[in-house]
Amino acid sequence: MNKVLLIIQREYITRVRKKSFIVMIFVVPLLILGMSALIAFIAKDSMEISKPQIVKVIDESHMFEGKLKNAKNIQFIPTNEPVEKAKEGLKDNEDLSVLLISKDYAHKPVQFFSKKKPSFTLTGEVEDQMNEIASTNTMLANHIDTALLNKAKKSKVSVNAMEVTETGTKDANVGPSMMVGIACAIFIYLALFIYGAQVMRGVIEEKTSRIIEVIISSVKPFQLMLGKIIGVGLVGLTQFTAWIVLSIISTKIAGQAASGPGSPMGGVLETLQTIPFGYILGCFLFYFITGYLLYSALFAAVGSAVDSETETQQFMFPITLPLLFTYILSVSVLFRAPDSPLAVWLSIIPFTAPVAMMVRVPFGGVPDWQLGLSMFMMIIGFLFTTYVAARIYRVGVLMYGKKASFKELAKWFFYKE
């Protein structure tokens, strides 16, 4: 036990003393905030047309004449010139387009000509206006009062989702819960990859430099592997703790800055404060620790079986495939139906539970038996993978110059002590 503690201390201190560790603690939260702001800015900017666009409208149906309205950076100019002549003007002008509306526009697609591929925003604006005009024309032809209909369209119904609990009703917070669930899935997916890869890289470095031969002479391979896994895991916990503290401080500061009356940011922060972050954080730490122990043991076994990182690819893909599969489902499917049978089973299977369960937890309503079974399976899972990895590690860590295969790893597993 003392030898394992010494290895943990060595791994932890070695990594914490690195400048990159300190930099990561402060830089990562700033990068996340900066990246979020940049994405929001780019998304908003990309929805607008940056350069003024002139659209020549050739309306053979005469149903849209004078009805297309100029929008921001879009100017519609009706013209009676032939299509081919209008298209010739596109050769020397990238900001010019030609819109050809045929007589039978309802059955024949409207054509939009330009020198280069038009933006989705530009064609979308044209399509929206034409659909609105066509709809109005149809209603007028059928003697429907368009003014009354437009007035009715402006009436909007807002649905506020409420959750009924034993203590009363409360806001369901579907939107914030979805954002928190996806964020947790992304963070735990990245964490398992990053820190698991650190374990694998550390094993490969010590093996190729032959330092491990000296260490093995005084400790058992299992003790070395366990100490390395726990040491790197503690480094990860230290970083996450620092990020959580910095995030809480920055949220408090942002909340005070945006606490003015009518501030939309203040409303968002108030909504986020109703989410049970303590419960979510507890689940996150459990699934990070158990998921890390499960996957890092396999990463350590892979590191012991190869002589360089380039040889790890054949082993890495089968190991990380369940995690990658669940991550893709989480950000595309699971957050839409967190209580579906697929989400339930993925949150119970140990290889997929860390990501899948962290998508479900922020929504609440995860039955205690499902959470308990999932946690129990995670513990069983990491104990099993640690046992399997340790048996491979004890042989592979001293094996040099031989390319390992899955068949070879199976032989190492069954080798007697």
N, C-alpha and C positions, 0 to 999 in steps of 0.2 A: 504493500500500500504506500509506504514512504517513497519507493522508487517511482510509482505512478505520479505521486504529488510533485516530485522533483521534475519529472518530464513535463507535467502540466505547467509548472512555474517557468520552466525553460522556454516552452513554446509561447506562453503568454507574454512574458517579459520581452522576448526577442522581437515579437511583432508589435507590441505596444510602443517600444522605443523607436520604431521606425518613423521617420518624418511623414511618410505617406499615411500612417494611422491618424496622426493629429490633423493632417490636411483633410482627410476624408471626413472626420467628425464635423468640421465647420463648413467644408466646401459642399458636401452632398446636400444638406438642407437648403443652402443658398442656390445650388444648381437646380434643385427641384422647384423652388419658388420662381427662379428666373425662367426656367423652361416652361412652367405653367403660364406665366405672363406672356412669354414669347408665342406659345401655341395659341393663346387666346387672341393676341394681336394679329398673328398671321391668319388665323381662321376668320377673323372679322374682316381683315384687309382683302383676303382672297375672295370673299363674297361680293366684293365691289369691283366694278370695271375701272381699271386704273387710267386707261387712255381714252380720250373721246372717240366714239365710234359713230360713223355716219352710215345709216342703212337706207338704201334706195328701195322703195316699195313699188313693185309692179303688180297692181291688183287687177287681174283679169275678171274677177267676179264682181268688182265694184261694191263689195259688201263691207270692206274695211277702209274705204277712202275717208281720210280725215279723222279716223277714229283711233289710230295708234298714237299714243301720247309719248312725248319725249320724256325720258327718264334721266337719272344722273349719268352723265357721260354717254348718253345714247340719243341720237337725233334721227328721226324718221323723215325722209324726204320722198313724197309721192312723185312718180315719174311715169311718162307714157312711152319712153323710148324702148326700142326692141331689146329683148333679153340679151342677145349676143353683143350688142353695142354696149349695154350696161356692164356686161362681164369684162369687156376690154379695159374698162377703167380700173379694174382690180389689179392689173399687172403692175402698176406703179404706185399703188396706194394700199398699204396693209390695214389702214384704219377705215377702209370703205368696204361695205358688204351690200349684197343685192338679195332682196326678199321677193321671191316669185310666188304669187298666190294664184293658183289656177281657178278656172270657172267652177270646176267640180272639186273644190278644196276639201269637202267632207269625205270624199272617197279617194282622192289623189293627194299624196303627201305634199305639203308646202315645202318648197326648196329654198335653201339659204346658201348663197354663194359667197366665198371670201378667198383671199389669196392664201391665207394660212388657216389652220384649224381654229375655228372660233371657240371662245371660252364657253363653259357650261352656263355661266351666269348670263352671258349675252343671249344665247339661244333660249335659255329658260325664261328670261324677261319677255322675249318676243312671243314665245309659246303661251305664257300666262296671259298676256294682253289679248292675243288672238282668241284664246278659249273664252275669255270674259266677253269679248265682242260677239263671238259666234253664239254664245249662250243668250246674250241680250237680244240678238237678232231673231233667234228662235222664239223667244218669249213674246216679242212684239208681233211676230207673224201669227201667233196663237192668241193675240189680244190679252196678254197677261200684263198686269200693272208692274212694270219693272221697278218703279220707285218704291212701291210697297214691298216688293221682294228684296230689294237692296237694303231696305230698313230692317227687314226680318233677319237678313244675313248678319247685320251688325250686332244682333243680340247674341251674346256669348254666355255659355254656361260653364262655370268653374266647379270642378269636382274636388272636394277636399277629403282625402282618404283618412278615415278615423279607425283606430283600433280599440275594440272593446275588451277590457281586462277586468279582473276581479275587483280592482280598486276604482274602476270607472272607465271613462273613455279618454283617449289621448291621440295626438296627431301621429299617423302611421309613418310619416317621413320617408316615403317611398324613394324619392329622388336622392336625398342625402345618403340613405341606406345603400342604394345602388352604387353611388360613388365610393363610399367607404369600403363596400364589399369588393369592388374591382381593384381598388387601391391595395387592400390587404392581400388579394390574390397575386397582384404584380410584385409586391414587396417580398412576400414569402417565397415566391418562385425565384426571384433574383437572388435572395439571400441563400437559399439552398444550393444554387449553382455556384455562387461566388465563394462561399466559405467551404463548400465541398471540394471545389477545384483547388483551393488553397491547401487543403489536406493532401490531395493527390500530388500537387506540385511539390510540397514539402517532402513527401515520401520519395519521389523520383530524384530530387536534388540530393538527398542523403544517400540514396542507393547508388547513384552514379558517381558521387564523390568518395564512396567507400567509407564515409563516416559511420554509416549504420553498422558496419562490422565491429567497430569499437564499442558502440552503444550496446549491441546485442550481447557482447561478452559479459555485461553486468546486469542486464535486465532481460526479461522474457519478451518475445515478440508481441504477445498479447498486451503486456503492460505498456510497451512502446506505442503500439497502435492506439490504445485507449487514452494514454496521456496526450498524444498528438491531437486526437479528435476533441477531447475535452478542452485542451488549451486553446485551440483555434475557435471552438465554440464560445468560450468565455470572451475572446476578443470580439466576436460578433455581438454577443450580448452587451458588451461595454459600448460598442458603437451604436447599437440600437437604443440603449438607455440614453446616451448623449443626444441622439437625434430626437427622441421623444421629448426630453426636457427642453431642448431648443425649440421644438415645434410648439410646445405648450406656451413657452414664453412669447414666441412670435405671434401666436394666436391671440394671447391676452393683449399684446401691444396693438395688433390689428383691430381687435374688438373695441379697445378704447378710442382708437383713431376713427373708427367707423361707427361710433355710437350716436352720431348726430341724428336728429329727427328726419325720417324719410329716407335714410341711407339704405340702399338695397344690400350693400355688403353687411351692414349691421343685422339685417333680417336673416341673411344667410348664416351668419355666425350664431345668432340666437337659435336657429333651427338645428345647427350642428351640435349645440350644447345639450339638446334634448336626447341625443343618441347616447346609449350607455357605453361610453368609451372604456370604463373600468372593466366591464365584462368582456368587451371585445379585446382589450389589451391582454387580459389574462389568458383568453383562448389563443391569441396570437403567439404569446410567449410559449405556451405549452406546445402548440403545433410547430413552432419554429425549432424548439429544442428537440422534440421527438423526431420531427422530420429531418432535422440536421443530423442527428445521431444515426438514423436509418440510412440516409443517402451518403453521409461522409464515410461510414464504414465500407460501403461498396466502392466509393471513390478511393479509399485507402487500399483496398484490395486490388483495384485496377493499377494504382501507382506502383504497388509492389510487383506486379506481373510484367511491367515493361521497363525498358531502359531509357526511353525518351518520350516526350509529350506527343510526338508525331505518331507513336504506336498505340495511343490510347483510343483512337477513333472507333475501332472495331468493337471495343467494349463499352464505350460511353453511350452510343446511340441506344442499345437495348435497355440500358439502365435508366436513362433520362427520358425515354419515350413516354412512359405513363405520366410523368410530370408535365412534359410538353403537351401531351394530348389533353390533360385536364386544364392546363392554362388556356389553351385555345378555346376549349368549351366554356370556360369561366367568363372570358371577356366577350363571348358571342352568344351563348345560349343559357348558361346556368343562372345568371343574374336576372333573367326574364322569368324563370320558373324555379326559384330556390327550393321548393318543396316537391318537385317532380321526382318520380322513382329514380331517374338517372342521377339527379343531384344527391339523393339519399344514399344510393349505393356507392357513388364515387366518394362521398364524405365518410364512408365506413372502411373502404379498402385502404390499407396503410400506405400504399405507394401513391395514391391519389388524394387521400384525405387532407393533407396540409393545405392544399390549394382549394379544393372543393368546399371544405367545411368553413374556411374563412370567407367564402362568398356568401354562405348561408347565414352565418352568425349575425352580421349587422342587421339583417332583416328581422331578427327575433323569431320566436315561434319554433325554434328547433327543440323537439321533444327531449326531455332529460335522458330518456333511455337511448335515443340515437346518439346524443353527445357522449354519454357514458360508454356506450359500446364502441364508438369511434375512438375515444381516448384509450380504452382497454386494448383495442386492436393495434393502435399505434405503439403502445408499450410492448406488446407481443411482437410486433413487426420489427422494431429496432433491436430487440433482444435476439431475434432469429437472424437478422442480417449481420449483426455484430458477430454472432457465433460463426456464421458461414464465412464472413470476411476474415475473421481471425485465423481460421484454418488455412485459408489461401495465403494470407499475409505471412504466416510463419515460414512457409516454403519459398514463396516468391521473392521475399525481401532479400534473400541470399542467392538468388538465381540470376546469373549474368550470361549475356551473349546468346540467349536462346529465345526466339520469338514464341511467345505463349499463344495458345488458342483456347477456345472454350473447352475442348476435350482435355487439354493439358491442365486447365484450372480444376476440372472435375477430378483428375488424378491427384492433384495437390490436396484437394479437400479430403480425400479418403486416405492419405498418407497417415501412418501411425506416428504417435509422438516418439 
